[in-house]
């Protein structure tokens, strides 16, 4: 667990997700799905039951190469970061980064703190040697944030996302951490 203060004076706590967080995680994802079109899901598209979320948290917490951390203010989730890795031997070394921060907390360095936490965790788990992510090409702030941490563009998926009749490209980005 890590706690720090942001500019507005709020204390942010980063900690591992626990099974009893399941409902709040679901509600958080439903809320952020309404706030932005940059996520892989939209409003009313996070269709996970409490039981499924609990099962996911259990599986993550017993894995050596998967993690879910919560960013909290006054015990309320304001951000979530994940590293999702395969169980398959050939690809278990690649962690797929996922991050979302509530709009109310944008531009407070929370995304940077989450990413740093996750990268540091990957460097010490003795499995992950590469972190990958996908981001909409027009999400310039996110692309700049990832580049700040050393991610580079590895490819472009043309017209990968369709929103209200408009196509968007997705960037595949990666960060090599070295060998284990």
Backbone torsions as a table, in degrees:
resi	resn	phi	psi	omega
1	UNK	NA	138.4	178.8
2	UNK	-130.9	137.4	177.5
3	UNK	-128.3	138.8	177.4
4	UNK	-151.2	164.1	-178.0
5	UNK	-104.3	138.1	174.9
6	UNK	-100.2	174.3	-172.8
7	UNK	-54.8	-37.2	-177.9
8	UNK	-78.5	3.2	177.7
9	UNK	93.4	-9.0	179.7
10	UNK	-67.8	142.3	173.3
11	UNK	-91.1	127.1	178.5
12	UNK	-106.6	131.8	175.4
13	UNK	-114.8	130.9	172.4
14	UNK	-106.5	126.0	178.4
15	UNK	-151.4	162.8	177.3
16	UNK	-65.9	145.8	174.8
17	UNK	-69.3	145.1	177.6
18	UNK	-122.8	160.4	-177.7
19	UNK	-55.5	-37.5	-178.4
20	UNK	-73.8	-1.3	174.6
21	UNK	-87.9	-4.7	-169.9
22	UNK	-52.0	-52.3	-177.5
23	UNK	-63.9	-40.5	179.9
24	UNK	-67.6	-35.8	176.3
25	UNK	-62.0	-46.8	178.7
26	UNK	-59.2	-47.9	-179.7
27	UNK	-62.6	-38.5	178.2
28	UNK	-62.7	-48.4	-179.8
29	UNK	-62.5	-37.4	176.7
30	UNK	-64.4	-39.2	179.6
31	UNK	-66.7	-49.6	-177.4
32	UNK	-69.2	-24.4	174.7
33	UNK	-62.4	-24.5	176.5
34	UNK	-84.5	-22.9	-169.9
35	UNK	-84.6	-25.2	-173.3
36	UNK	-150.2	155.0	173.9
37	UNK	-98.9	3.3	-178.3
38	UNK	-78.1	-15.1	-179.9
39	UNK	-78.7	165.6	179.0
40	UNK	-77.2	-7.0	177.4
41	UNK	-133.1	154.5	-179.6
42	UNK	-112.5	-168.6	179.4
43	UNK	-55.9	134.5	179.0
44	UNK	63.3	22.1	179.9
45	UNK	-112.1	-1.7	174.3
46	UNK	-90.0	89.2	-170.6
47	UNK	-102.7	65.2	-178.8
48	UNK	-116.6	133.4	178.0
49	UNK	-81.7	164.8	176.8
50	UNK	-58.4	-43.6	-179.0
51	UNK	-62.6	-41.1	178.7
52	UNK	-65.3	-41.0	-179.9
53	UNK	-65.7	-41.7	176.9
54	UNK	-60.6	-44.9	179.5
55	UNK	-61.2	-41.7	178.1
56	UNK	-62.5	-45.4	179.7
57	UNK	-61.7	-44.1	178.0
58	UNK	-58.3	-46.8	-178.5
59	UNK	-63.0	-44.3	178.6
60	UNK	-61.1	-46.4	-174.3
61	UNK	-71.9	-11.9	175.5
62	UNK	-103.8	2.4	-179.5
63	UNK	-94.1	151.9	177.6
64	UNK	-93.0	-13.3	-177.3
65	UNK	-128.7	23.6	175.0
66	UNK	-133.3	146.1	-179.9
67	UNK	-153.3	147.9	170.7
68	UNK	-132.6	122.6	175.7
69	UNK	-117.0	148.2	178.7
70	UNK	-110.4	139.5	169.5
71	UNK	-101.8	123.7	-173.8
72	UNK	-124.2	144.9	168.1
73	UNK	-124.8	121.7	-177.5
74	UNK	50.5	44.7	179.1
75	UNK	66.4	10.9	178.2
76	UNK	-105.0	132.1	-179.4
77	UNK	-68.7	127.4	175.8
78	UNK	-124.2	-1.2	176.9
79	UNK	-168.4	153.0	177.0
80	UNK	-138.7	137.1	174.6
81	UNK	-127.6	140.3	-179.5
82	UNK	-136.0	150.9	163.9
83	UNK	-122.1	119.5	-179.9
84	UNK	-114.2	124.9	-177.4
85	UNK	-128.8	154.2	179.5
86	UNK	-74.8	154.8	172.3
87	UNK	-85.4	-13.4	-177.4
88	UNK	-74.0	134.0	-175.0
89	UNK	-55.4	-41.0	-175.9
90	UNK	-67.3	-22.3	-176.1
91	UNK	-129.6	9.7	-178.9
92	UNK	-66.2	-17.5	-179.1
93	UNK	-77.6	-9.9	-178.8
94	UNK	-101.5	121.7	175.7
95	UNK	-104.8	128.4	179.0
96	UNK	-95.1	119.3	-176.7
97	UNK	-83.8	133.5	172.1
98	UNK	-130.2	137.1	-179.0
99	UNK	-148.9	140.7	173.7
100	UNK	-149.0	137.3	177.5
101	UNK	-125.9	137.8	178.0
102	UNK	-58.8	139.8	-179.6
103	UNK	-52.8	-35.2	-179.1
104	UNK	-63.0	-15.3	-176.3
105	UNK	-119.7	15.1	175.5
106	UNK	-60.5	153.2	172.9
107	UNK	63.1	31.8	175.5
108	UNK	-118.1	8.9	179.6
109	UNK	80.6	6.4	-177.2
110	UNK	-67.6	-43.1	177.5
111	UNK	-57.7	-42.9	178.5
112	UNK	-62.4	-42.4	180.0
113	UNK	-63.4	-42.5	179.8
114	UNK	-64.0	-47.3	-179.1
115	UNK	-61.4	-45.6	179.2
116	UNK	-59.2	-45.2	178.8
117	UNK	-57.0	-47.6	-176.5
118	UNK	-67.5	-42.1	178.9
119	UNK	-64.4	-44.7	177.8
120	UNK	-59.9	-41.0	178.1
121	UNK	-62.6	-43.6	179.3
122	UNK	-60.6	-38.5	-178.8
123	UNK	-66.0	-21.1	-176.5
124	UNK	-108.7	-3.9	-175.1
125	UNK	-82.0	-4.3	175.5
126	UNK	66.8	15.3	177.1
127	UNK	-128.6	-49.4	-171.6
128	UNK	-75.9	123.2	176.3
129	UNK	-119.3	-6.9	178.5
130	UNK	-144.1	138.9	174.0
131	UNK	-116.5	128.9	179.9
132	UNK	-118.5	158.9	174.2
133	UNK	-158.1	164.4	171.5
134	UNK	-127.4	142.3	-175.7
135	UNK	-147.0	143.1	177.3
136	UNK	-63.8	133.6	-175.1
137	UNK	-58.1	-32.8	-177.9
138	UNK	-84.4	0.0	176.5
139	UNK	-86.5	73.1	-170.2
140	UNK	-62.0	-37.1	179.0
141	UNK	-64.4	-42.5	180.0
142	UNK	-66.6	-43.5	179.5
143	UNK	-59.6	-45.1	179.2
144	UNK	-62.5	-40.1	178.5
145	UNK	-61.5	-47.2	-179.6
146	UNK	-63.8	-41.3	178.8
147	UNK	-63.1	-35.0	177.4
148	UNK	-58.2	-31.5	-180.0
149	UNK	-91.4	4.9	175.8
150	UNK	98.0	1.5	176.5
151	UNK	-67.5	144.6	175.6
152	UNK	-125.3	156.0	180.0
153	UNK	-75.7	126.2	-179.4
154	UNK	-107.3	-14.2	179.7
155	UNK	178.2	167.9	178.9
156	UNK	-126.2	128.6	175.3
157	UNK	-101.1	105.4	-175.1
158	UNK	-70.3	137.6	174.4
159	UNK	50.9	36.6	-174.7
160	UNK	-76.0	-26.5	-178.5
161	UNK	-121.0	137.7	178.9
162	UNK	-123.4	119.6	179.8
163	UNK	-130.9	120.3	178.3
164	UNK	49.8	44.0	176.5
165	UNK	80.2	2.3	-179.9
166	UNK	-113.6	133.8	179.7
167	UNK	-91.1	146.5	178.0
168	UNK	-131.6	143.9	176.2
169	UNK	-86.2	149.9	176.5
170	UNK	-114.0	134.5	174.1
171	UNK	-94.2	133.7	169.9
172	UNK	-94.0	124.3	-178.0
173	UNK	-124.9	151.5	-179.1
174	UNK	-145.4	156.1	178.0
175	UNK	-136.2	119.1	176.5
176	UNK	-85.1	130.6	-179.6
177	UNK	-100.3	-12.3	-176.4
178	UNK	108.7	179.7	-179.4
179	UNK	-89.8	157.1	-178.0
180	UNK	-81.2	NA	NA
